[in-house]
Amino acid sequence: MGLQIVERIDRDLQGLIPGFMEITHKEIEALEQALVDGDMTVAARIGHNLKGSALNYGFLLLGDIGRRIESNAAQNRQEEVLVELDLLKDYVDRVEVTFV
């Protein structure tokens, strides 16, 4: 097990974070299916959604992963999207939220 990834999130958002993380897990499943289907349009949309929602909540590292998924999928680089998917899964396994 790797080190925890700490994200500092505004305490006013504390009640929203469990739902956000649940949605993030569903997006991972949807991204896996998009890759199985070879649908880079859907993969790019998922990356875009991850990027936007993560940055709105203050999850900076997750926002970067979403940005890279979006960019790689838009350029039809499926192998790179798979790498980012692995990083995404690792991120959600290790992220620890600190409310400030």
Secondary structure by P-SEA (a helix, b strand, c coil): cccbbbbbcccccccaaaaaaaaaaaaaaaaaaaaaaccaaaaaaaaaaaaaaaaaacaaaaaaaaaaaaaaaaacaaaaaaaaaaaaaaaaacbbbbcc
